[in-house]
Amino acid sequence: MDTFQQNQRSSLFDRPSRASSPSRSGLSYKLLSYACLTLIGITMVVPFLWMISTSFKPKTEITRPNFFPIEATTANYGEVILDTDLPRWYANSLVVAVMTTVSVAFFDSLSGYVFAKFNFPGKRAIFVIFLSSLMVPTEMLIIPWFIMSSQPIIGGTWVDTYWGIAFPGMITATGIFLMRQFMQGVPDELLDAGRIDGVSEFGLFWRIAVPLSLPAIGALCIFNFLGNWNAFIWPLIATTRSEMMTLPVGIQFFSSEAGSDWNLIMTGATLSVVPLLLIVVFFQRYIIEGIALTGLKG
């Protein structure tokens, strides 16, 4: 009897030691993961901090190896805002980004709803054509876009106009695919109930599909706004006057053959990321939720 009790006690004492091994390995894995993520985060944040720090440096400190300015100054911001067209470039970027974002939110979601909930001849072929356009590099489309903007069928030239800068991004194949995948998860029963109540097809889209798809629409709007805010190649070609240039195009004029005013470049770049930071901070939930939910649909 004593031997049995001793064996039982020893087995009880042995169990925690056996269970502690997986927990220790799990803890080590977590610590290693956090260390790697911290290292990656520092690698991404340091250039951003260097950009902000350089924007406060006088021109004489640009070539020095010090990370933070020795004699911090806000003269760079005053020069950029008051002595250049940066406020106008800022406004141009905002107008173009808002125009394309509103257009993409409406037309891409409407197209995605049609592909998800309607059956019509050639549906698959048309959808494949939309998707195949994603394989065409933007550089190959610049010449057709320029011909369309310089010799439009309706109206005068679109060069140096907001429409000329914005029209290539008014509808996107990526957005149509994203919304189609999401709206396949909208219950058909709700749409059928709306039809019984006499709601029009557009009313079904606007009153039922859109409210249920707000996470995906929010993510689409954010990605589209960020992309058009940072666009460079097409706005560079579609504008010839300084007052119609967008912010990324205008900042390049701080560089010339004689040299680059890095203090002004970093100041302009710092100001340009303010709207992007605000969007990410206030609408981060829509980004995460939209990506997670759209990944589960279809």
C-alpha positions as CSV (number, residue, x, y, z in Angstrom):
1,M,0.0,0.0,0.0
2,D,2.8,2.4,0.9
3,T,4.5,1.7,-2.4
4,F,1.3,2.5,-4.3
5,Q,0.9,5.8,-2.5
6,Q,4.6,6.7,-3.2
7,N,4.2,6.0,-6.9
8,Q,1.0,8.0,-7.0
9,R,2.7,11.0,-5.3
10,S,5.7,10.8,-7.6
11,S,3.4,10.7,-10.7
12,L,1.6,13.8,-9.4
13,F,4.9,15.6,-8.9
14,D,6.1,14.6,-12.3
15,R,3.1,16.0,-14.2
16,P,3.9,19.7,-13.8
17,S,7.5,19.1,-15.0
18,R,6.2,17.4,-18.1
19,A,3.7,20.2,-18.8
20,S,6.2,22.9,-18.1
21,S,8.3,21.9,-21.1
22,P,5.8,23.0,-23.8
23,S,5.0,26.2,-21.9
24,R,8.7,27.1,-21.8
25,S,9.0,26.5,-25.5
26,G,5.9,28.5,-26.2
27,L,7.3,31.4,-24.1
28,S,10.6,31.2,-25.9
29,Y,8.7,31.3,-29.3
30,K,6.7,34.4,-28.2
31,L,9.8,36.2,-27.0
32,L,11.6,35.5,-30.3
33,S,8.5,36.6,-32.2
34,Y,8.3,39.9,-30.3
35,A,12.0,40.5,-30.7
36,C,11.8,40.0,-34.5
37,L,8.7,42.2,-34.7
38,T,10.4,44.9,-32.6
39,L,13.4,44.8,-34.9
40,I,11.3,45.1,-38.0
41,G,9.3,47.9,-36.4
42,I,12.4,49.8,-35.6
43,T,13.7,49.3,-39.1
44,M,10.5,50.8,-40.5
45,V,10.2,53.7,-38.0
46,V,13.8,55.0,-38.1
47,P,13.7,56.4,-41.7
48,F,10.4,58.1,-40.8
49,L,11.9,59.6,-37.7
50,W,15.0,60.7,-39.7
51,M,12.7,62.4,-42.2
52,I,11.0,64.4,-39.5
53,S,14.3,65.2,-37.8
54,T,15.8,66.4,-41.1
55,S,12.8,68.7,-41.7
56,F,13.9,70.7,-38.6
57,K,17.6,70.9,-39.6
58,P,19.1,74.0,-41.1
59,K,20.7,73.5,-44.5
60,T,24.2,73.6,-42.9
61,E,23.5,70.4,-40.9
62,I,22.1,68.3,-43.7
63,T,25.5,66.6,-44.5
64,R,26.4,66.1,-40.8
65,P,26.0,62.6,-39.4
66,N,23.9,63.7,-36.4
67,F,20.5,62.1,-36.2
68,F,18.8,64.9,-34.4
69,P,19.3,68.6,-35.3
70,I,21.8,70.5,-33.2
71,E,20.0,73.8,-33.8
72,A,16.4,73.0,-34.6
73,T,14.5,75.4,-36.8
74,T,11.1,75.8,-38.2
75,A,12.3,78.1,-41.0
76,N,12.0,75.1,-43.5
77,Y,8.3,74.9,-42.9
78,G,7.8,78.7,-43.3
79,E,9.8,78.6,-46.6
80,V,7.9,75.6,-48.0
81,I,4.5,76.9,-47.1
82,L,4.9,80.6,-47.8
83,D,7.5,80.7,-50.7
84,T,6.4,77.8,-52.8
85,D,3.2,76.4,-54.3
86,L,3.0,73.6,-51.8
87,P,-0.4,74.7,-50.4
88,R,-1.8,74.5,-54.0
89,W,-0.1,71.1,-54.6
90,Y,-1.7,69.9,-51.3
91,A,-5.1,71.0,-52.4
92,N,-4.7,69.4,-55.9
93,S,-3.7,66.1,-54.3
94,L,-6.7,66.3,-52.0
95,V,-9.1,67.0,-54.8
96,V,-7.8,64.2,-57.0
97,A,-7.7,61.7,-54.2
98,V,-11.3,62.5,-53.1
99,M,-12.6,62.5,-56.6
100,T,-11.2,59.0,-57.3
101,T,-12.1,57.6,-53.9
102,V,-15.8,58.7,-54.2
103,S,-16.0,57.3,-57.8
104,V,-14.3,54.0,-56.9
105,A,-16.5,53.6,-53.8
106,F,-19.7,53.9,-55.9
107,F,-18.9,52.3,-59.3
108,D,-16.7,49.5,-58.0
109,S,-19.2,48.5,-55.4
110,L,-22.0,48.7,-58.0
111,S,-20.1,46.6,-60.4
112,G,-19.2,44.1,-57.7
113,Y,-22.8,43.8,-56.8
114,V,-23.8,43.1,-60.4
115,F,-21.2,40.4,-60.8
116,A,-22.1,38.8,-57.5
117,K,-25.9,38.9,-57.7
118,F,-26.9,38.9,-61.4
119,N,-26.7,36.3,-64.1
120,F,-26.3,37.5,-67.7
121,P,-24.7,36.2,-70.9
122,G,-20.9,36.7,-70.9
123,K,-20.7,37.4,-67.2
124,R,-17.7,35.2,-66.7
125,A,-15.9,36.4,-69.8
126,I,-16.4,40.1,-68.8
127,F,-15.2,39.5,-65.3
128,V,-12.1,37.7,-66.6
129,I,-11.4,40.7,-68.9
130,F,-11.5,43.0,-65.9
131,L,-9.1,40.7,-64.0
132,S,-6.8,40.4,-66.9
133,S,-6.3,44.2,-66.9
134,L,-4.5,43.8,-63.6
135,M,-1.6,42.1,-65.5
136,V,-1.1,45.2,-67.7
137,P,1.7,47.4,-66.2
138,T,0.8,51.1,-65.6
139,E,3.7,52.2,-67.8
140,M,2.1,50.6,-70.9
141,L,-1.1,52.5,-70.3
142,I,0.5,56.0,-70.1
143,I,0.5,56.6,-73.9
144,P,-3.2,55.6,-74.4
145,W,-4.1,57.7,-71.4
146,F,-2.2,60.7,-72.7
147,I,-3.8,60.4,-76.1
148,M,-7.2,60.2,-74.5
149,S,-6.5,63.3,-72.3
150,S,-4.9,65.4,-75.1
151,Q,-7.4,64.5,-77.8
152,P,-10.7,63.6,-76.0
153,I,-13.8,62.8,-77.9
154,I,-15.9,65.2,-75.8
155,G,-14.7,68.7,-74.7
156,G,-11.3,70.3,-74.9
157,T,-8.0,69.0,-73.7
158,W,-7.9,67.3,-70.3
159,V,-4.2,68.2,-69.7
160,D,-3.8,70.4,-66.7
161,T,-7.2,69.6,-65.3
162,Y,-8.4,67.7,-62.3
163,W,-10.4,65.3,-64.5
164,G,-7.3,64.6,-66.7
165,I,-5.3,63.6,-63.6
166,A,-8.1,61.6,-62.0
167,F,-9.8,59.7,-64.8
168,P,-7.5,56.7,-64.9
169,G,-8.3,55.9,-61.3
170,M,-12.1,56.5,-61.4
171,I,-12.9,52.7,-61.7
172,T,-10.4,49.9,-60.7
173,A,-10.4,46.2,-61.5
174,T,-9.0,45.5,-58.0
175,G,-12.0,47.3,-56.4
176,I,-14.5,45.4,-58.6
177,F,-12.9,42.1,-57.6
178,L,-12.8,43.0,-54.0
179,M,-16.4,44.1,-53.9
180,R,-17.6,41.1,-55.9
181,Q,-15.9,38.7,-53.5
182,F,-17.5,40.5,-50.5
183,M,-21.0,40.9,-51.9
184,Q,-21.3,37.2,-52.7
185,G,-21.8,36.9,-48.9
186,V,-24.8,39.2,-48.9
187,P,-27.8,36.9,-48.2
188,D,-30.1,36.4,-51.2
189,E,-33.0,36.1,-48.9
190,L,-32.8,39.8,-47.9
191,L,-32.7,40.8,-51.6
192,D,-35.7,38.6,-52.4
193,A,-37.6,40.0,-49.4
194,G,-36.9,43.5,-50.7
195,R,-38.1,42.6,-54.2
196,I,-41.4,41.3,-52.7
197,D,-41.8,44.6,-50.9
198,G,-41.4,46.4,-54.3
199,V,-37.9,47.8,-53.8
200,S,-36.1,48.5,-57.1
201,E,-32.9,46.8,-58.0
202,F,-30.9,49.9,-57.4
203,G,-32.7,50.3,-54.1
204,L,-31.7,46.8,-53.1
205,F,-28.1,47.7,-53.8
206,W,-28.2,51.0,-52.0
207,R,-30.3,50.0,-49.0
208,I,-29.2,46.5,-48.4
209,A,-26.0,45.6,-50.1
210,V,-24.1,48.8,-49.4
211,P,-24.8,48.9,-45.6
212,L,-23.8,45.3,-45.2
213,S,-20.6,45.9,-47.2
214,L,-19.3,49.0,-45.4
215,P,-16.2,47.3,-44.0
216,A,-15.1,46.3,-47.5
217,I,-16.0,49.7,-49.0
218,G,-14.1,51.5,-46.2
219,A,-11.0,49.4,-46.9
220,L,-11.3,50.0,-50.6
221,C,-11.7,53.8,-50.1
222,I,-8.6,54.0,-47.8
223,F,-6.4,52.0,-50.1
224,N,-7.6,54.0,-53.1
225,F,-7.0,57.3,-51.3
226,L,-3.5,56.3,-50.3
227,G,-2.6,55.2,-53.8
228,N,-3.9,58.4,-55.5
229,W,-2.3,60.6,-52.9
230,N,1.1,59.1,-53.6
231,A,0.7,58.8,-57.4
232,F,3.6,60.2,-59.3
233,I,4.0,59.0,-62.9
234,W,0.7,59.9,-64.4
235,P,0.3,63.3,-62.6
236,L,3.8,64.2,-63.8
237,I,2.8,63.6,-67.4
238,A,-0.8,65.0,-67.1
239,T,0.4,68.4,-65.8
240,T,2.6,71.1,-67.3
241,R,1.7,74.1,-65.1
242,S,3.0,74.4,-61.5
243,E,-0.4,75.3,-60.1
244,M,-2.0,72.1,-61.3
245,M,0.7,69.7,-60.0
246,T,0.0,67.3,-57.2
247,L,2.1,67.1,-54.1
248,P,4.5,64.2,-55.1
249,V,5.2,66.0,-58.4
250,G,5.7,69.4,-56.9
251,I,8.2,68.1,-54.3
252,Q,10.5,67.0,-57.0
253,F,11.1,70.6,-57.9
254,F,13.2,71.0,-54.8
255,S,15.8,69.0,-56.7
256,S,17.7,70.4,-59.6
257,E,21.0,69.9,-61.5
258,A,22.7,72.2,-59.1
259,G,21.8,70.1,-56.1
260,S,18.9,69.0,-53.9
261,D,17.5,71.0,-51.0
262,W,17.0,68.0,-48.7
263,N,15.8,70.1,-45.9
264,L,12.9,71.3,-48.1
265,I,12.3,67.9,-49.5
266,M,12.0,66.3,-46.1
267,T,9.8,69.1,-44.9
268,G,7.4,68.6,-47.9
269,A,7.5,64.9,-47.4
270,T,6.7,65.3,-43.7
271,L,3.7,67.5,-44.5
272,S,2.5,65.1,-47.1
273,V,2.2,62.1,-44.7
274,V,0.0,64.0,-42.2
275,P,-3.3,63.1,-44.0
276,L,-2.2,59.5,-44.5
277,L,-1.4,59.1,-40.8
278,L,-4.8,60.6,-39.8
279,I,-6.6,58.2,-42.1
280,V,-4.7,55.2,-40.8
281,V,-5.2,56.2,-37.2
282,F,-9.0,56.9,-37.4
283,F,-10.0,54.3,-40.0
284,Q,-7.6,51.4,-39.0
285,R,-10.6,49.3,-37.9
286,Y,-12.0,49.4,-41.4
287,I,-8.7,48.4,-43.0
288,I,-8.3,45.3,-40.7
289,E,-12.0,44.3,-40.8
290,G,-12.3,44.8,-44.5
291,I,-9.3,42.7,-45.3
292,A,-10.3,39.9,-42.8
293,L,-13.9,39.7,-44.0
294,T,-13.1,39.9,-47.8
295,G,-10.6,37.1,-47.3
296,L,-13.4,34.9,-46.1
297,K,-15.9,35.5,-48.9
298,G,-16.2,33.8,-52.2
